[in-house]
Amino acid sequence: MAKTNPFTFLQQVRSETAKVTWPSRRETMISTIMVLAMVVIASVFFFTVDQIYGWGFDLIFGPTR
C-alpha cells in the first residue's frame, strides 16, 4: 500500500465527504424522536419485567430485604 502525504490525504477525504448524502433536518428530527420513543418503550418494558420477576421471586423465596 502506497503512503500518501497528509495534504493529498486531506484532499481525498474532502472529495469523499462531498459525495455523502446527508439527511435533512426533518429526517434527523424524526429519527431522533423515534430513537427516544424506542428508548422509553424499552425502559418501561424492562422495568415492568424486572418488577414482575422481583414479585415472583419474593412470592417463591420470601422477601429478601
N, C-alpha and C positions, 0 to 999 in steps of 0.2 A: 504494500500500500504506500503510495507516494505521499510525502509530507507536503502540506500546504502552508504557505506563510499566513500569518494572522490576518493581514489585510484581505487576501483572497478569500480566506475562510469567512470573514465577516460579510464580504460581498455575496458569497453563496448563501449564507444564512438569510440575508436581506432579500435575495431573489426568491428563496423558497418560502419565506414568510409572506411575500406578496401573493403567492399562489393560494394561500389558505382562505377558505370561505368562512368568514367569521359570522357567528349568529347575530341576529338583530337584537336590539334591546328588548323587544317584545318576547322573542323566543327565549332569551336569557331569563327574563322575569317569570315566564310560565314554567320553565324548567326549575327555577329556584323554588317557586311556590309548590310545585309537585314534589320536589325532594323534601321540603319541610313538612308537607302533608303526610308523606310516607313515613318520615321520622316520628311524627306524632302518632300515627296509626300503629307503627311497630312498638313504640314505647307503651302505649295503652295495652296492646296485646300482651307484651311480655310482662308488664306489671300485673295484669289480670291472671295470667298463667301462674306467675310466681305466688300470688295471693292464694290461688286455688290449691297449688301444691303445698303451700305452708299450712293451709287449713286442713288438708288431707293428712299430712304428717302429724299435725297436732292431734287429729282425731284418732290416728293409729297409735302413736307413741306417747301421747300426752304432751302438755305444754312443756317446752324446754327452757323457757325464760324464767 
